[in-house]
Amino acid sequence: MTTFDDDFYRDILEGIAVHADSAFYRDVLDTITRYQAPEVGVALNKNQMASKRWLADALFEAGGSRLGRVLILGGWVGALGAVLLHDRRFAIDGVVSVDIDPSCAPIALALNATHVRRGRFDAVTADMLDIDYAAPAGAAGPADLVINTSCEHLAEFDRWYARIAPGQRLVMQSNDYFAVREHVNCVPDLAAFRAQAPLSTVQFTGQKQMRRYVRFMQIGFK
């Protein structure tokens, strides 16, 4: 039986990066070389990337290219920031990715190294329940767009939502994957999600069937 070491797969990724002339692929390659963290593999798996692609497409269709300053909550290892910043449809001043886990920031900075060098990405360790959304850490000012794709993980969801000012533009995702222990705030359907996080102006609502669960999304202004 033929076996392959890590260099075999790195050579493939490097070849793809050269062929596609992709800074994103090069950043992925550098990240997995520096960090042997299983979270990177999960963040870049088919389901996760499909959800991020869905978010980017819906966001563009809902409001066009101008995003301004973007704050991503529960940003984990920075994959969503990378997807948005490498998407040429969007005009983004900068992205700040926030996660409560301090191990996430260095990986997120590596995965977004291209944009770190350009001053367009930062990763911050913080609890989203403690953030001053008028002047979040690492941002040049209040965010034009706040993204929270981890609503199912947030036990104190109502407390978080109360901290968001009326008129703030939001993207939120949740799901009905109750079987995962960390999913402490799942919703059974899209209607329940809309009731949990009502928007004054709705730009998009929808759901996407994944292999084991349904993901729900809302885009609009609180």
C-alpha positions as CSV (number, residue, x, y, z in Angstrom):
1,M,0.0,0.0,0.0
2,T,1.3,3.4,-1.0
3,T,1.5,6.0,1.9
4,F,2.0,9.7,1.6
5,D,3.7,12.1,4.0
6,D,2.8,15.7,4.6
7,D,5.2,17.0,2.0
8,F,3.2,15.1,-0.7
9,Y,0.1,17.1,0.1
10,R,2.0,20.4,0.6
11,D,3.5,20.0,-2.9
12,I,0.0,19.6,-4.3
13,L,-1.3,22.7,-2.5
14,E,1.8,24.7,-3.6
15,G,1.3,23.6,-7.2
16,I,-2.4,24.6,-7.1
17,A,-1.4,28.0,-5.6
18,V,1.1,28.6,-8.4
19,H,-1.3,27.5,-11.1
20,A,-4.2,29.6,-9.8
21,D,-1.9,32.5,-8.8
22,S,-3.8,32.5,-5.5
23,A,-2.6,34.3,-2.4
24,F,-5.4,32.5,-0.5
25,Y,-3.9,29.1,-1.3
26,R,-0.4,30.3,-0.4
27,D,-1.7,31.5,2.9
28,V,-3.5,28.2,3.5
29,L,-0.3,26.3,2.7
30,D,1.9,28.5,5.0
31,T,-0.7,28.1,7.8
32,I,-0.9,24.3,7.7
33,T,2.9,24.2,7.6
34,R,3.2,26.3,10.7
35,Y,0.2,25.0,12.7
36,Q,-0.7,21.4,12.9
37,A,-4.1,22.3,14.4
38,P,-7.2,20.2,13.6
39,E,-9.3,23.3,13.7
40,V,-7.7,24.5,10.4
41,G,-8.9,21.3,8.7
42,V,-12.4,21.7,10.1
43,A,-12.6,25.4,9.2
44,L,-11.7,24.6,5.6
45,N,-13.9,21.5,5.2
46,K,-16.7,21.2,2.6
47,N,-19.6,22.2,4.9
48,Q,-17.8,25.1,6.5
49,M,-16.6,26.6,3.2
50,A,-20.0,26.0,1.6
51,S,-21.6,28.1,4.4
52,K,-19.1,30.8,3.9
53,R,-19.6,30.9,0.2
54,W,-23.3,31.0,0.7
55,L,-22.9,34.0,3.1
56,A,-20.6,35.9,0.6
57,D,-23.0,35.3,-2.3
58,A,-26.1,36.3,-0.3
59,L,-24.3,39.4,1.1
60,F,-23.4,40.6,-2.3
61,E,-26.8,40.0,-3.7
62,A,-28.5,41.7,-0.7
63,G,-26.5,44.9,-0.6
64,G,-23.8,45.1,-3.3
65,S,-20.1,45.4,-3.0
66,R,-19.5,48.1,-0.3
67,L,-18.9,46.5,3.1
68,G,-16.7,49.1,4.8
69,R,-15.4,48.0,8.2
70,V,-16.3,44.4,9.1
71,L,-16.4,42.8,12.5
72,I,-16.6,39.0,12.6
73,L,-17.6,37.5,16.0
74,G,-16.7,33.9,16.8
75,G,-14.2,34.3,14.0
76,W,-12.3,31.1,15.0
77,V,-9.2,30.7,12.8
78,G,-10.1,33.5,10.4
79,A,-11.5,31.5,7.4
80,L,-14.5,33.7,6.9
81,G,-12.3,36.8,6.9
82,A,-10.1,35.3,4.3
83,V,-13.1,34.3,2.1
84,L,-14.5,37.9,2.2
85,L,-11.1,39.7,1.7
86,H,-10.2,37.5,-1.3
87,D,-13.5,38.0,-2.9
88,R,-13.0,40.6,-5.6
89,R,-16.7,41.6,-5.6
90,F,-16.3,43.4,-2.2
91,A,-14.9,46.7,-1.2
92,I,-13.7,46.2,2.3
93,D,-11.8,48.7,4.4
94,G,-10.7,46.1,6.9
95,V,-11.8,43.0,8.9
96,V,-11.4,42.4,12.6
97,S,-12.0,38.8,13.6
98,V,-12.9,38.2,17.3
99,D,-12.8,34.9,19.2
100,I,-12.8,34.1,22.9
101,D,-10.2,31.3,22.4
102,P,-6.6,32.8,22.5
103,S,-5.3,30.0,20.4
104,C,-7.3,31.3,17.4
105,A,-5.6,34.6,16.8
106,P,-2.2,33.5,15.6
107,I,-3.7,31.0,13.2
108,A,-6.2,33.6,11.9
109,L,-3.3,36.0,11.3
110,A,-1.4,33.3,9.4
111,L,-4.4,32.4,7.3
112,N,-4.9,36.1,6.4
113,A,-1.2,37.0,6.1
114,T,-1.7,38.6,2.7
115,H,-4.2,41.1,4.3
116,V,-2.3,41.5,7.5
117,R,0.6,42.8,5.5
118,R,-1.7,45.3,3.8
119,G,-3.3,46.4,7.1
120,R,-6.7,45.0,6.3
121,F,-7.0,42.2,8.8
122,D,-6.6,41.8,12.5
123,A,-7.4,39.1,15.0
124,V,-8.5,39.9,18.5
125,T,-9.0,37.7,21.6
126,A,-12.2,38.9,23.3
127,D,-15.6,37.8,24.5
128,M,-18.3,39.1,22.2
129,L,-20.4,39.8,25.3
130,D,-17.9,42.3,26.6
131,I,-17.2,44.2,23.3
132,D,-18.0,47.9,23.1
133,Y,-19.6,47.8,19.6
134,A,-19.2,51.6,19.3
135,A,-15.5,51.2,19.2
136,P,-14.4,47.5,19.0
137,A,-10.8,46.6,19.7
138,G,-8.6,46.5,16.7
139,A,-11.1,48.5,14.5
140,A,-10.7,52.0,13.2
141,G,-14.2,52.8,14.3
142,P,-17.6,51.3,14.7
143,A,-18.2,48.4,12.3
144,D,-20.3,49.0,9.2
145,L,-21.1,45.3,9.3
146,V,-21.2,42.9,12.2
147,I,-21.1,39.1,11.4
148,N,-22.0,36.4,13.8
149,T,-22.1,32.9,12.3
150,S,-21.9,31.3,15.8
151,C,-25.4,32.1,17.1
152,E,-26.0,28.4,18.0
153,H,-23.0,28.5,20.4
154,L,-24.2,31.6,22.3
155,A,-26.0,30.6,25.6
156,E,-26.6,34.3,26.4
157,F,-27.8,35.2,22.9
158,D,-30.4,37.7,24.2
159,R,-27.7,39.5,26.2
160,W,-25.5,39.8,23.1
161,Y,-28.2,41.0,20.8
162,A,-29.2,43.7,23.3
163,R,-25.7,45.1,23.0
164,I,-26.1,45.7,19.3
165,A,-27.3,49.2,18.5
166,P,-30.5,49.8,16.5
167,G,-29.6,50.4,12.9
168,Q,-26.5,48.2,12.9
169,R,-26.1,46.0,9.8
170,L,-25.9,42.4,10.7
171,V,-25.3,39.0,9.2
172,M,-26.3,36.1,11.5
173,Q,-26.3,32.3,11.0
174,S,-27.6,29.6,13.2
175,N,-28.7,25.9,12.7
176,D,-30.9,23.1,13.9
177,Y,-27.9,20.8,14.8
178,F,-29.1,20.0,18.4
179,A,-26.9,16.9,18.6
180,V,-23.7,18.8,19.1
181,R,-23.1,19.5,22.8
182,E,-21.6,23.0,22.2
183,H,-24.7,24.0,20.3
184,V,-26.6,25.5,23.3
185,N,-28.7,27.9,21.3
186,C,-30.0,26.0,18.2
187,V,-33.3,26.9,16.6
188,P,-35.8,24.5,15.0
189,D,-36.5,26.5,11.9
190,L,-35.9,29.9,10.2
191,A,-39.1,31.4,11.7
192,A,-37.7,30.8,15.2
193,F,-34.4,32.3,14.3
194,R,-36.1,35.4,12.9
195,A,-38.2,35.7,16.1
196,Q,-35.0,35.3,18.2
197,A,-33.2,38.1,16.4
198,P,-35.7,40.4,14.8
199,L,-34.5,42.9,12.2
200,S,-36.1,46.3,11.4
201,T,-34.9,46.0,7.8
202,V,-34.5,42.6,6.2
203,Q,-32.3,42.2,3.2
204,F,-32.1,38.4,3.1
205,T,-33.4,35.4,5.0
206,G,-32.9,31.8,3.9
207,Q,-31.8,28.3,4.8
208,K,-29.3,25.9,3.4
209,Q,-29.6,22.1,3.7
210,M,-26.3,20.6,4.8
211,R,-25.5,16.9,5.2
212,R,-26.6,16.6,8.8
213,Y,-28.4,19.8,9.6
214,V,-30.0,23.0,8.2
215,R,-28.2,26.3,8.4
216,F,-30.2,29.5,8.7
217,M,-29.1,33.0,7.8
218,Q,-30.4,36.6,8.2
219,I,-29.0,39.8,6.7
220,G,-30.3,43.2,7.4
221,F,-30.4,46.1,10.0
222,K,-31.4,45.7,13.6
